[in-house]
Amino acid sequence: MANSNPLEAKVRLEFFYSPNRLNVAITRAMKRCIVIANYKVFDIIDEELSELPDYHSLKDSLQVFKDYFELSSKIEEDVVDEEW
């Protein structure tokens, strides 16, 4: 659930925020599911994306990621990457 280039996520929104991709990540666990991701993957700011051509067709997919993030338990690391 990571991307080393934040701008690429904007270019490939349909792939990056595919509910099918999230489904595969969270439904294969037998006992416990641990999703390792940069919190920015789930920190979706609609105002920043609303100007992109695919935004309206992907709005429901983005909401799936927001909902998952809100429902999940979080373990946060105190590491800050100023470039991100």
N, C-alpha and C positions, 0 to 999 in steps of 0.2 A: 504494500500500500504506500509506496514511496516513489518519489520522482526527484531526480537530482537537479532538474531544471524547471523552476516554477513557471516560466513562460511557455514551456512545452505543454503543460497541463491546460493552459488556455487555448492552445492551438488544437489539441486533441481532446477536447471536453467529452465528446461522445464516447471515446474509449475509456478515458481516465475515470469518469464518473458513471460508468455503466453499472446499473444495479446487478446485472449478472456477474460482473467481476467481484463486487462486494459479496454477493451470495456465495460464490465459490470460496471466498476467503473465510467466511464465518460458518458455513454449514458442513464442513468436512471433519470437524473435530468430533472425537468420540467422548471425551470427558471434559475438556476445557478448551476454550478458544482464546488465544492471545493474538491480538492484532497489533503489530508494531508499525507505527506510522508517525510521520511528522504531524503534529496537531494541525498544521496549516492545510493538510489534505481535507480536513473536516471543517475548517474555519472558512466557510463559503460566504463571501460577501456579495449578495445579489447585485448591489449597485455597481460593483467593479466588473461584473460579467454581463450585465444587461445590454451592453452595446455590441456584444459579440453576435454574429449571425445565427449561431446554433442555440443561443440562450433559451428562447421560448420553447423549443422542442425538447430541451433537456431539463427544464425547470423541475419536473416531477422526479427525475433521476437525482438531481441535486438535493431535493428534499429528503430522499431516502438516506443519503449520506448524513444530512443534518440530524435526522431522526435517530439513526444508529449512534451517532456521537453523543447525543443527549441521553440515550438509554444505557450507554456502556459505562462500566467502571473504568476509572483512569488511574494509571500509575505514572506520575510525571517525574522526569529527570530534571535536575537543576542546571543542565547544560544549555547555554544560550549561544546560538550561532548568529552573529550580527549580520552576516551577509544574507541570510535567508530572509 
